[in-house]
Amino acid sequence: MYTLLLIRIERPLQCLCFHLVAAPRRADWGYAARFIADKSVSRLDVRRFFVSTFLATTSDASNIAQRTGKTHKIIHDLAKSGSATNQDGTYNPFADYAFTGTVRPVYPLSPTRKVPDHIPRPDYAEDGKPRSEMQRAGQPPRILSPEEQEKMRTVCRLAREVLDIAAASVRPGISTDEIDEIVHNAIIERNAYPSPLNYRNFPKSVCTSVNEVICHGIPDQRRLREGDIVNIDVSLYYEGYHADLNETYPVGEIDEDSKSLIRTTRGALDAAIAMCKPGALFRDIGKVIEPLARAGGCAVVRTYTGHGINDLFHCSPTNIPHYAKNKAVGTMKAGMTFSIEPMLNLGTNWGDVHWPDNWTATTTDGNRSAQFEDTILITENGAEILTKGTRAVL
């Protein structure tokens, strides 16, 4: 009795065929597992491996040997046909996941980008744990001094510059990883730190969310295609303060539904900002946004909300919903800074699901989603858009 072991490793695909392994007794999975351990396969850097056993029952060992070459080719062909690996070495790490739309992750991810040592970092930069956020959880929103407000104006201006640079690169054929590199370099050129990098172990310097991806898309090797839409979410940390903003952009010519989605989302954010002033209730932001979304044929995502931002990336008020009839607490006061960032899905389904990377959120039905975000400061007379842009997306 002989066993032919095929170990198919999907990171990227490698095929290791061990021929004519003499089994001391009837070949079984236990023997295969011990053989794999002996060959140190378990120490390879893999997400998972699959083992197939092929049994040959013949007393003529030479006959088996003659057939080995042909069998080897068959096994390699089988491995190739069942693999998620492409000829260029890229692969889908979640090949067995039930994706809701057409977007797929394209790995491997590029190595973690470096930040020069002289650039100040937030407390989570090394181990991913935002300790200051956890320590100040539950505290009321901070009222920033005039000096702190000026620092917020500076960091938000820098973030807007970076987003505009990234937006100028959007075109068919560019990968989201290349956009991440552009954003990363633009941020460190300004002696700032990319706030998403290693925040709760997020691996990249920007979030790029394509088509049905609602938010927190991880930049990878996927190239943008004509007709896509892509959200670029830029956050940076400069001289002790964070800024946060994002916009959704067309890739080449897009369909009318996508144009309407983008316009509706941008309009909803603008309307929400317009109602912000001292004394306004945070819960009323959703009351403004949701009717506009419905009128535009969209549903408002409920899982993700706006949030306070200043010397912390996320802080009180931690929950600023974008949908109506929410139970958010709190009143706006002069000196507060926070983000408003509605995410709208085409159609009536506001739900979301997550890829196995535990970051990428997508629509449940595969319909497209768009988002816009600005950081605002409540002033004595209304609201100042600290991340305000100068050009329309469409």
Contacts in CASP RR format, 6 or more apart in sequence:
PFRMAT RR
TARGET T0000
AUTHOR 0000-0000-0000
METHOD contacts of the structure
MODEL  1
MYTLLLIRIERPLQCLCFHLVAAPRRADWGYAARFIADKSVSRLDVRRFF
VSTFLATTSDASNIAQRTGKTHKIIHDLAKSGSATNQDGTYNPFADYAFT
GTVRPVYPLSPTRKVPDHIPRPDYAEDGKPRSEMQRAGQPPRILSPEEQE
KMRTVCRLAREVLDIAAASVRPGISTDEIDEIVHNAIIERNAYPSPLNYR
NFPKSVCTSVNEVICHGIPDQRRLREGDIVNIDVSLYYEGYHADLNETYP
VGEIDEDSKSLIRTTRGALDAAIAMCKPGALFRDIGKVIEPLARAGGCAV
VRTYTGHGINDLFHCSPTNIPHYAKNKAVGTMKAGMTFSIEPMLNLGTNW
GDVHWPDNWTATTTDGNRSAQFEDTILITENGAEILTKGTRAVL
1 23 0 8 1.000
1 25 0 8 1.000
1 26 0 8 1.000
1 27 0 8 1.000
1 55 0 8 1.000
1 56 0 8 1.000
1 57 0 8 1.000
2 20 0 8 1.000
2 21 0 8 1.000
2 22 0 8 1.000
2 23 0 8 1.000
2 27 0 8 1.000
2 55 0 8 1.000
2 56 0 8 1.000
2 64 0 8 1.000
3 21 0 8 1.000
3 23 0 8 1.000
3 27 0 8 1.000
3 31 0 8 1.000
3 32 0 8 1.000
3 35 0 8 1.000
3 53 0 8 1.000
3 54 0 8 1.000
3 55 0 8 1.000
4 17 0 8 1.000
4 18 0 8 1.000
4 19 0 8 1.000
4 20 0 8 1.000
4 21 0 8 1.000
4 53 0 8 1.000
4 54 0 8 1.000
4 56 0 8 1.000
4 71 0 8 1.000
4 75 0 8 1.000
5 17 0 8 1.000
5 18 0 8 1.000
5 21 0 8 1.000
5 32 0 8 1.000
5 35 0 8 1.000
5 36 0 8 1.000
5 51 0 8 1.000
5 52 0 8 1.000
5 53 0 8 1.000
6 15 0 8 1.000
6 16 0 8 1.000
6 17 0 8 1.000
6 50 0 8 1.000
6 51 0 8 1.000
6 52 0 8 1.000
6 54 0 8 1.000
6 75 0 8 1.000
6 78 0 8 1.000
6 79 0 8 1.000
7 15 0 8 1.000
7 16 0 8 1.000
7 18 0 8 1.000
7 36 0 8 1.000
7 41 0 8 1.000
7 49 0 8 1.000
7 50 0 8 1.000
7 51 0 8 1.000
8 14 0 8 1.000
8 15 0 8 1.000
8 49 0 8 1.000
8 50 0 8 1.000
8 52 0 8 1.000
8 79 0 8 1.000
8 83 0 8 1.000
9 15 0 8 1.000
9 16 0 8 1.000
9 41 0 8 1.000
9 44 0 8 1.000
9 46 0 8 1.000
9 49 0 8 1.000
10 46 0 8 1.000
10 47 0 8 1.000
10 48 0 8 1.000
10 49 0 8 1.000
10 83 0 8 1.000
10 84 0 8 1.000
10 85 0 8 1.000
10 91 0 8 1.000
10 93 0 8 1.000
10 95 0 8 1.000
11 45 0 8 1.000
11 46 0 8 1.000
11 47 0 8 1.000
11 91 0 8 1.000
11 93 0 8 1.000
11 107 0 8 1.000
11 108 0 8 1.000
12 85 0 8 1.000
12 89 0 8 1.000
12 90 0 8 1.000
12 91 0 8 1.000
12 108 0 8 1.000
13 79 0 8 1.000
13 80 0 8 1.000
13 83 0 8 1.000
13 84 0 8 1.000
13 85 0 8 1.000
13 91 0 8 1.000
15 75 0 8 1.000
15 76 0 8 1.000
15 79 0 8 1.000
16 39 0 8 1.000
16 41 0 8 1.000
17 72 0 8 1.000
17 75 0 8 1.000
17 76 0 8 1.000
18 35 0 8 1.000
18 39 0 8 1.000
19 68 0 8 1.000
19 71 0 8 1.000
19 72 0 8 1.000
20 61 0 8 1.000
20 64 0 8 1.000
20 65 0 8 1.000
20 68 0 8 1.000
21 35 0 8 1.000
23 31 0 8 1.000
24 31 0 8 1.000
25 31 0 8 1.000
27 53 0 8 1.000
27 55 0 8 1.000
28 53 0 8 1.000
29 51 0 8 1.000
29 53 0 8 1.000
32 51 0 8 1.000
32 53 0 8 1.000
33 51 0 8 1.000
36 42 0 8 1.000
36 49 0 8 1.000
36 51 0 8 1.000
41 49 0 8 1.000
47 93 0 8 1.000
52 75 0 8 1.000
52 78 0 8 1.000
54 71 0 8 1.000
54 75 0 8 1.000
56 64 0 8 1.000
58 64 0 8 1.000
83 91 0 8 1.000
84 91 0 8 1.000
84 92 0 8 1.000
84 93 0 8 1.000
84 95 0 8 1.000
85 91 0 8 1.000
90 106 0 8 1.000
90 107 0 8 1.000
90 108 0 8 1.000
90 221 0 8 1.000
91 106 0 8 1.000
91 107 0 8 1.000
91 108 0 8 1.000
92 104 0 8 1.000
92 105 0 8 1.000
92 106 0 8 1.000
92 107 0 8 1.000
93 105 0 8 1.000
93 107 0 8 1.000
93 356 0 8 1.000
93 357 0 8 1.000
94 105 0 8 1.000
94 355 0 8 1.000
94 356 0 8 1.000
94 357 0 8 1.000
97 355 0 8 1.000
97 356 0 8 1.000
99 355 0 8 1.000
99 362 0 8 1.000
100 212 0 8 1.000
100 353 0 8 1.000
100 362 0 8 1.000
100 363 0 8 1.000
100 364 0 8 1.000
100 365 0 8 1.000
100 366 0 8 1.000
101 211 0 8 1.000
101 212 0 8 1.000
101 362 0 8 1.000
101 363 0 8 1.000
101 366 0 8 1.000
102 211 0 8 1.000
102 212 0 8 1.000
102 366 0 8 1.000
103 210 0 8 1.000
103 211 0 8 1.000
103 212 0 8 1.000
103 213 0 8 1.000
103 222 0 8 1.000
103 362 0 8 1.000
104 222 0 8 1.000
105 218 0 8 1.000
105 220 0 8 1.000
105 222 0 8 1.000
105 355 0 8 1.000
105 357 0 8 1.000
105 360 0 8 1.000
106 175 0 8 1.000
106 220 0 8 1.000
106 221 0 8 1.000
106 222 0 8 1.000
107 220 0 8 1.000
107 221 0 8 1.000
108 221 0 8 1.000
109 177 0 8 1.000
109 203 0 8 1.000
109 204 0 8 1.000
109 218 0 8 1.000
109 219 0 8 1.000
109 220 0 8 1.000
110 177 0 8 1.000
110 180 0 8 1.000
110 181 0 8 1.000
112 197 0 8 1.000
112 198 0 8 1.000
112 203 0 8 1.000
113 180 0 8 1.000
113 181 0 8 1.000
113 184 0 8 1.000
113 197 0 8 1.000
113 204 0 8 1.000
113 205 0 8 1.000
115 121 0 8 1.000
115 125 0 8 1.000
115 188 0 8 1.000
115 193 0 8 1.000
115 194 0 8 1.000
115 197 0 8 1.000
116 188 0 8 1.000
118 191 0 8 1.000
119 188 0 8 1.000
119 191 0 8 1.000
119 192 0 8 1.000
119 193 0 8 1.000
120 193 0 8 1.000
120 237 0 8 1.000
120 239 0 8 1.000
120 240 0 8 1.000
121 193 0 8 1.000
121 237 0 8 1.000
122 130 0 8 1.000
122 132 0 8 1.000
122 193 0 8 1.000
122 195 0 8 1.000
122 199 0 8 1.000
122 237 0 8 1.000
122 240 0 8 1.000
122 242 0 8 1.000
122 313 0 8 1.000
123 129 0 8 1.000
123 130 0 8 1.000
123 131 0 8 1.000
123 132 0 8 1.000
124 130 0 8 1.000
124 131 0 8 1.000
124 198 0 8 1.000
124 199 0 8 1.000
124 200 0 8 1.000
125 193 0 8 1.000
125 197 0 8 1.000
125 198 0 8 1.000
126 198 0 8 1.000
127 198 0 8 1.000
128 198 0 8 1.000
128 199 0 8 1.000
128 200 0 8 1.000
128 201 0 8 1.000
129 200 0 8 1.000
130 199 0 8 1.000
130 200 0 8 1.000
130 312 0 8 1.000
130 313 0 8 1.000
130 314 0 8 1.000
132 311 0 8 1.000
132 312 0 8 1.000
133 312 0 8 1.000
133 313 0 8 1.000
133 314 0 8 1.000
133 315 0 8 1.000
136 312 0 8 1.000
136 315 0 8 1.000
136 316 0 8 1.000
137 316 0 8 1.000
137 318 0 8 1.000
138 316 0 8 1.000
138 318 0 8 1.000
139 315 0 8 1.000
139 316 0 8 1.000
140 316 0 8 1.000
141 308 0 8 1.000
141 315 0 8 1.000
141 316 0 8 1.000
141 317 0 8 1.000
141 333 0 8 1.000
141 336 0 8 1.000
141 338 0 8 1.000
142 310 0 8 1.000
142 315 0 8 1.000
142 316 0 8 1.000
142 336 0 8 1.000
143 333 0 8 1.000
143 334 0 8 1.000
143 335 0 8 1.000
143 336 0 8 1.000
144 152 0 8 1.000
144 310 0 8 1.000
144 335 0 8 1.000
144 336 0 8 1.000
144 337 0 8 1.000
144 377 0 8 1.000
148 241 0 8 1.000
148 310 0 8 1.000
148 311 0 8 1.000
149 335 0 8 1.000
149 337 0 8 1.000
149 377 0 8 1.000
151 239 0 8 1.000
151 240 0 8 1.000
151 241 0 8 1.000
152 241 0 8 1.000
152 243 0 8 1.000
152 310 0 8 1.000
152 337 0 8 1.000
152 375 0 8 1.000
152 377 0 8 1.000
152 386 0 8 1.000
153 377 0 8 1.000
153 386 0 8 1.000
154 238 0 8 1.000
154 239 0 8 1.000
154 241 0 8 1.000
155 192 0 8 1.000
155 236 0 8 1.000
155 237 0 8 1.000
155 238 0 8 1.000
155 239 0 8 1.000
155 240 0 8 1.000
155 241 0 8 1.000
155 242 0 8 1.000
155 243 0 8 1.000
156 243 0 8 1.000
156 245 0 8 1.000
156 375 0 8 1.000
156 386 0 8 1.000
156 387 0 8 1.000
157 386 0 8 1.000
158 187 0 8 1.000
158 190 0 8 1.000
158 192 0 8 1.000
158 236 0 8 1.000
158 238 0 8 1.000
158 243 0 8 1.000
159 234 0 8 1.000
159 235 0 8 1.000
159 236 0 8 1.000
159 243 0 8 1.000
159 244 0 8 1.000
159 245 0 8 1.000
159 375 0 8 1.000
159 387 0 8 1.000
160 243 0 8 1.000
160 245 0 8 1.000
160 387 0 8 1.000
160 388 0 8 1.000
160 389 0 8 1.000
161 186 0 8 1.000
161 190 0 8 1.000
162 183 0 8 1.000
162 186 0 8 1.000
162 187 0 8 1.000
162 190 0 8 1.000
162 234 0 8 1.000
162 236 0 8 1.000
163 232 0 8 1.000
163 234 0 8 1.000
163 245 0 8 1.000
163 246 0 8 1.000
163 247 0 8 1.000
163 387 0 8 1.000
164 389 0 8 1.000
165 182 0 8 1.000
165 183 0 8 1.000
165 186 0 8 1.000
166 179 0 8 1.000
166 182 0 8 1.000
166 183 0 8 1.000
166 186 0 8 1.000
166 206 0 8 1.000
166 232 0 8 1.000
166 234 0 8 1.000
167 232 0 8 1.000
167 247 0 8 1.000
167 249 0 8 1.000
169 178 0 8 1.000
169 179 0 8 1.000
169 182 0 8 1.000
170 179 0 8 1.000
170 224 0 8 1.000
170 230 0 8 1.000
170 232 0 8 1.000
170 249 0 8 1.000
170 251 0 8 1.000
171 224 0 8 1.000
171 251 0 8 1.000
171 252 0 8 1.000
172 223 0 8 1.000
172 224 0 8 1.000
172 225 0 8 1.000
172 226 0 8 1.000
172 227 0 8 1.000
172 228 0 8 1.000
172 251 0 8 1.000
172 252 0 8 1.000
173 223 0 8 1.000
173 224 0 8 1.000
173 225 0 8 1.000
174 223 0 8 1.000
174 224 0 8 1.000
175 219 0 8 1.000
175 220 0 8 1.000
175 221 0 8 1.000
175 222 0 8 1.000
175 223 0 8 1.000
175 224 0 8 1.000
176 208 0 8 1.000
176 210 0 8 1.000
176 217 0 8 1.000
176 219 0 8 1.000
176 220 0 8 1.000
176 222 0 8 1.000
176 224 0 8 1.000
176 230 0 8 1.000
177 219 0 8 1.000
177 220 0 8 1.000
177 221 0 8 1.000
179 206 0 8 1.000
179 208 0 8 1.000
179 219 0 8 1.000
179 232 0 8 1.000
180 204 0 8 1.000
180 205 0 8 1.000
180 206 0 8 1.000
180 208 0 8 1.000
180 219 0 8 1.000
183 194 0 8 1.000
183 205 0 8 1.000
183 206 0 8 1.000
183 232 0 8 1.000
183 234 0 8 1.000
184 194 0 8 1.000
184 197 0 8 1.000
184 205 0 8 1.000
184 206 0 8 1.000
187 193 0 8 1.000
187 194 0 8 1.000
187 205 0 8 1.000
187 236 0 8 1.000
188 194 0 8 1.000
190 236 0 8 1.000
190 238 0 8 1.000
191 238 0 8 1.000
192 236 0 8 1.000
192 237 0 8 1.000
192 238 0 8 1.000
193 236 0 8 1.000
193 237 0 8 1.000
193 238 0 8 1.000
194 205 0 8 1.000
194 206 0 8 1.000
194 235 0 8 1.000
194 236 0 8 1.000
194 237 0 8 1.000
195 235 0 8 1.000
195 236 0 8 1.000
195 237 0 8 1.000
195 242 0 8 1.000
195 243 0 8 1.000
195 244 0 8 1.000
195 313 0 8 1.000
196 202 0 8 1.000
196 204 0 8 1.000
196 205 0 8 1.000
196 206 0 8 1.000
196 207 0 8 1.000
196 233 0 8 1.000
196 235 0 8 1.000
197 203 0 8 1.000
197 204 0 8 1.000
197 205 0 8 1.000
199 313 0 8 1.000
202 216 0 8 1.000
202 218 0 8 1.000
202 359 0 8 1.000
203 218 0 8 1.000
204 218 0 8 1.000
204 219 0 8 1.000
206 219 0 8 1.000
206 232 0 8 1.000
206 233 0 8 1.000
206 234 0 8 1.000
206 235 0 8 1.000
207 215 0 8 1.000
207 216 0 8 1.000
207 217 0 8 1.000
207 218 0 8 1.000
207 219 0 8 1.000
207 231 0 8 1.000
207 232 0 8 1.000
207 233 0 8 1.000
207 246 0 8 1.000
208 217 0 8 1.000
208 218 0 8 1.000
208 219 0 8 1.000
208 230 0 8 1.000
208 231 0 8 1.000
208 232 0 8 1.000
208 233 0 8 1.000
209 215 0 8 1.000
209 216 0 8 1.000
209 217 0 8 1.000
209 230 0 8 1.000
209 231 0 8 1.000
209 233 0 8 1.000
209 360 0 8 1.000
209 369 0 8 1.000
209 371 0 8 1.000
210 217 0 8 1.000
210 222 0 8 1.000
210 224 0 8 1.000
210 228 0 8 1.000
210 229 0 8 1.000
210 230 0 8 1.000
210 231 0 8 1.000
211 228 0 8 1.000
211 229 0 8 1.000
211 230 0 8 1.000
211 368 0 8 1.000
211 369 0 8 1.000
212 362 0 8 1.000
212 363 0 8 1.000
212 366 0 8 1.000
212 367 0 8 1.000
212 368 0 8 1.000
212 369 0 8 1.000
213 231 0 8 1.000
213 360 0 8 1.000
213 361 0 8 1.000
213 362 0 8 1.000
213 369 0 8 1.000
214 301 0 8 1.000
214 304 0 8 1.000
214 343 0 8 1.000
214 345 0 8 1.000
214 352 0 8 1.000
214 361 0 8 1.000
214 362 0 8 1.000
214 363 0 8 1.000
214 369 0 8 1.000
214 371 0 8 1.000
215 231 0 8 1.000
215 233 0 8 1.000
215 304 0 8 1.000
215 343 0 8 1.000
215 361 0 8 1.000
215 371 0 8 1.000
216 233 0 8 1.000
216 359 0 8 1.000
216 360 0 8 1.000
216 361 0 8 1.000
217 359 0 8 1.000
217 360 0 8 1.000
217 361 0 8 1.000
218 357 0 8 1.000
218 359 0 8 1.000
218 360 0 8 1.000
224 230 0 8 1.000
224 251 0 8 1.000
225 251 0 8 1.000
226 251 0 8 1.000
226 252 0 8 1.000
226 253 0 8 1.000
227 250 0 8 1.000
227 251 0 8 1.000
227 252 0 8 1.000
227 253 0 8 1.000
227 254 0 8 1.000
227 255 0 8 1.000
227 258 0 8 1.000
228 250 0 8 1.000
228 251 0 8 1.000
228 254 0 8 1.000
229 248 0 8 1.000
229 249 0 8 1.000
229 250 0 8 1.000
229 251 0 8 1.000
229 254 0 8 1.000
229 258 0 8 1.000
229 261 0 8 1.000
229 262 0 8 1.000
229 368 0 8 1.000
229 370 0 8 1.000
230 248 0 8 1.000
230 249 0 8 1.000
230 251 0 8 1.000
231 246 0 8 1.000
231 247 0 8 1.000
231 248 0 8 1.000
231 249 0 8 1.000
231 370 0 8 1.000
231 371 0 8 1.000
232 246 0 8 1.000
232 247 0 8 1.000
232 249 0 8 1.000
233 244 0 8 1.000
233 245 0 8 1.000
233 246 0 8 1.000
233 371 0 8 1.000
233 373 0 8 1.000
234 243 0 8 1.000
234 244 0 8 1.000
234 245 0 8 1.000
234 246 0 8 1.000
235 242 0 8 1.000
235 243 0 8 1.000
235 244 0 8 1.000
235 245 0 8 1.000
235 313 0 8 1.000
236 242 0 8 1.000
236 243 0 8 1.000
237 313 0 8 1.000
240 311 0 8 1.000
241 310 0 8 1.000
241 311 0 8 1.000
242 309 0 8 1.000
242 310 0 8 1.000
242 311 0 8 1.000
242 312 0 8 1.000
242 313 0 8 1.000
243 309 0 8 1.000
243 375 0 8 1.000
243 386 0 8 1.000
243 387 0 8 1.000
244 309 0 8 1.000
244 313 0 8 1.000
244 339 0 8 1.000
244 341 0 8 1.000
244 373 0 8 1.000
244 375 0 8 1.000
244 387 0 8 1.000
245 339 0 8 1.000
245 373 0 8 1.000
245 374 0 8 1.000
245 375 0 8 1.000
245 387 0 8 1.000
246 341 0 8 1.000
246 371 0 8 1.000
246 372 0 8 1.000
246 373 0 8 1.000
247 266 0 8 1.000
247 372 0 8 1.000
247 373 0 8 1.000
247 393 0 8 1.000
248 262 0 8 1.000
248 265 0 8 1.000
248 370 0 8 1.000
248 371 0 8 1.000
248 372 0 8 1.000
248 393 0 8 1.000
249 393 0 8 1.000
250 258 0 8 1.000
250 259 0 8 1.000
250 262 0 8 1.000
250 393 0 8 1.000
250 394 0 8 1.000
257 346 0 8 1.000
257 368 0 8 1.000
258 368 0 8 1.000
258 370 0 8 1.000
259 394 0 8 1.000
260 296 0 8 1.000
260 297 0 8 1.000
261 298 0 8 1.000
261 344 0 8 1.000
261 346 0 8 1.000
261 368 0 8 1.000
261 369 0 8 1.000
261 370 0 8 1.000
262 370 0 8 1.000
262 393 0 8 1.000
262 394 0 8 1.000
263 394 0 8 1.000
264 292 0 8 1.000
264 293 0 8 1.000
264 295 0 8 1.000
264 296 0 8 1.000
264 297 0 8 1.000
264 298 0 8 1.000
264 344 0 8 1.000
264 370 0 8 1.000
265 293 0 8 1.000
265 298 0 8 1.000
265 342 0 8 1.000
265 343 0 8 1.000
265 344 0 8 1.000
265 370 0 8 1.000
265 371 0 8 1.000
265 372 0 8 1.000
266 372 0 8 1.000
266 392 0 8 1.000
266 393 0 8 1.000
267 292 0 8 1.000
267 372 0 8 1.000
268 288 0 8 1.000
268 289 0 8 1.000
268 292 0 8 1.000
268 293 0 8 1.000
268 322 0 8 1.000
268 342 0 8 1.000
268 344 0 8 1.000
268 372 0 8 1.000
269 289 0 8 1.000
269 340 0 8 1.000
269 341 0 8 1.000
269 342 0 8 1.000
269 372 0 8 1.000
269 373 0 8 1.000
269 374 0 8 1.000
271 288 0 8 1.000
271 289 0 8 1.000
271 292 0 8 1.000
272 285 0 8 1.000
272 286 0 8 1.000
272 288 0 8 1.000
272 289 0 8 1.000
272 322 0 8 1.000
272 340 0 8 1.000
272 342 0 8 1.000
273 340 0 8 1.000
273 374 0 8 1.000
273 376 0 8 1.000
273 383 0 8 1.000
273 385 0 8 1.000
275 284 0 8 1.000
275 285 0 8 1.000
275 288 0 8 1.000
276 285 0 8 1.000
276 332 0 8 1.000
276 340 0 8 1.000
276 376 0 8 1.000
276 378 0 8 1.000
276 382 0 8 1.000
276 383 0 8 1.000
277 332 0 8 1.000
277 378 0 8 1.000
277 381 0 8 1.000
277 382 0 8 1.000
277 383 0 8 1.000
278 332 0 8 1.000
278 333 0 8 1.000
278 334 0 8 1.000
278 378 0 8 1.000
278 380 0 8 1.000
278 382 0 8 1.000
279 331 0 8 1.000
279 332 0 8 1.000
279 333 0 8 1.000
280 331 0 8 1.000
280 332 0 8 1.000
281 328 0 8 1.000
281 330 0 8 1.000
281 331 0 8 1.000
281 332 0 8 1.000
282 317 0 8 1.000
282 320 0 8 1.000
282 328 0 8 1.000
282 329 0 8 1.000
282 330 0 8 1.000
282 331 0 8 1.000
282 332 0 8 1.000
283 321 0 8 1.000
283 326 0 8 1.000
283 327 0 8 1.000
283 328 0 8 1.000
283 329 0 8 1.000
283 330 0 8 1.000
285 320 0 8 1.000
285 321 0 8 1.000
285 322 0 8 1.000
285 340 0 8 1.000
286 300 0 8 1.000
286 321 0 8 1.000
286 322 0 8 1.000
286 323 0 8 1.000
286 324 0 8 1.000
286 326 0 8 1.000
287 324 0 8 1.000
287 325 0 8 1.000
289 300 0 8 1.000
289 322 0 8 1.000
289 323 0 8 1.000
289 324 0 8 1.000
289 342 0 8 1.000
290 300 0 8 1.000
290 322 0 8 1.000
290 323 0 8 1.000
290 324 0 8 1.000
291 324 0 8 1.000
293 299 0 8 1.000
293 300 0 8 1.000
293 342 0 8 1.000
293 344 0 8 1.000
297 346 0 8 1.000
297 347 0 8 1.000
297 348 0 8 1.000
298 344 0 8 1.000
298 345 0 8 1.000
298 346 0 8 1.000
298 347 0 8 1.000
299 344 0 8 1.000
299 345 0 8 1.000
299 347 0 8 1.000
299 348 0 8 1.000
299 349 0 8 1.000
299 350 0 8 1.000
299 351 0 8 1.000
300 322 0 8 1.000
300 323 0 8 1.000
300 342 0 8 1.000
300 343 0 8 1.000
300 344 0 8 1.000
300 350 0 8 1.000
301 322 0 8 1.000
301 342 0 8 1.000
301 343 0 8 1.000
301 344 0 8 1.000
301 345 0 8 1.000
301 350 0 8 1.000
301 351 0 8 1.000
301 352 0 8 1.000
301 369 0 8 1.000
302 321 0 8 1.000
302 322 0 8 1.000
302 323 0 8 1.000
302 350 0 8 1.000
302 351 0 8 1.000
303 351 0 8 1.000
303 352 0 8 1.000
303 361 0 8 1.000
304 341 0 8 1.000
304 343 0 8 1.000
304 352 0 8 1.000
304 361 0 8 1.000
305 318 0 8 1.000
305 319 0 8 1.000
305 320 0 8 1.000
305 321 0 8 1.000
305 322 0 8 1.000
305 328 0 8 1.000
305 341 0 8 1.000
306 319 0 8 1.000
306 320 0 8 1.000
306 321 0 8 1.000
306 322 0 8 1.000
306 338 0 8 1.000
306 339 0 8 1.000
306 340 0 8 1.000
306 341 0 8 1.000
306 373 0 8 1.000
307 314 0 8 1.000
307 315 0 8 1.000
307 317 0 8 1.000
307 318 0 8 1.000
307 319 0 8 1.000
307 320 0 8 1.000
307 338 0 8 1.000
307 339 0 8 1.000
308 314 0 8 1.000
308 315 0 8 1.000
308 316 0 8 1.000
308 317 0 8 1.000
308 318 0 8 1.000
308 320 0 8 1.000
308 336 0 8 1.000
308 337 0 8 1.000
308 338 0 8 1.000
308 339 0 8 1.000
309 315 0 8 1.000
309 337 0 8 1.000
309 338 0 8 1.000
309 339 0 8 1.000
309 375 0 8 1.000
310 337 0 8 1.000
317 328 0 8 1.000
317 330 0 8 1.000
317 336 0 8 1.000
317 338 0 8 1.000
319 328 0 8 1.000
320 328 0 8 1.000
320 338 0 8 1.000
320 339 0 8 1.000
320 340 0 8 1.000
321 328 0 8 1.000
322 340 0 8 1.000
322 341 0 8 1.000
322 342 0 8 1.000
322 343 0 8 1.000
323 350 0 8 1.000
332 378 0 8 1.000
333 378 0 8 1.000
334 378 0 8 1.000
334 379 0 8 1.000
334 380 0 8 1.000
335 377 0 8 1.000
335 378 0 8 1.000
335 379 0 8 1.000
336 377 0 8 1.000
336 378 0 8 1.000
337 375 0 8 1.000
337 376 0 8 1.000
337 377 0 8 1.000
337 378 0 8 1.000
337 386 0 8 1.000
338 375 0 8 1.000
338 376 0 8 1.000
339 373 0 8 1.000
339 374 0 8 1.000
339 375 0 8 1.000
339 376 0 8 1.000
340 373 0 8 1.000
340 374 0 8 1.000
340 376 0 8 1.000
341 371 0 8 1.000
341 372 0 8 1.000
341 373 0 8 1.000
341 374 0 8 1.000
342 371 0 8 1.000
342 372 0 8 1.000
343 369 0 8 1.000
343 370 0 8 1.000
343 371 0 8 1.000
344 369 0 8 1.000
344 370 0 8 1.000
344 371 0 8 1.000
345 351 0 8 1.000
345 363 0 8 1.000
345 367 0 8 1.000
345 368 0 8 1.000
345 369 0 8 1.000
346 363 0 8 1.000
346 367 0 8 1.000
346 368 0 8 1.000
346 369 0 8 1.000
347 367 0 8 1.000
349 363 0 8 1.000
349 364 0 8 1.000
349 365 0 8 1.000
349 367 0 8 1.000
351 363 0 8 1.000
351 364 0 8 1.000
352 361 0 8 1.000
352 362 0 8 1.000
352 363 0 8 1.000
352 364 0 8 1.000
353 361 0 8 1.000
353 362 0 8 1.000
353 363 0 8 1.000
353 364 0 8 1.000
354 360 0 8 1.000
354 361 0 8 1.000
354 362 0 8 1.000
355 362 0 8 1.000
362 369 0 8 1.000
363 369 0 8 1.000
373 387 0 8 1.000
374 385 0 8 1.000
374 386 0 8 1.000
374 387 0 8 1.000
374 388 0 8 1.000
375 385 0 8 1.000
375 386 0 8 1.000
375 387 0 8 1.000
376 383 0 8 1.000
376 384 0 8 1.000
376 385 0 8 1.000
376 386 0 8 1.000
377 383 0 8 1.000
377 384 0 8 1.000
377 386 0 8 1.000
END
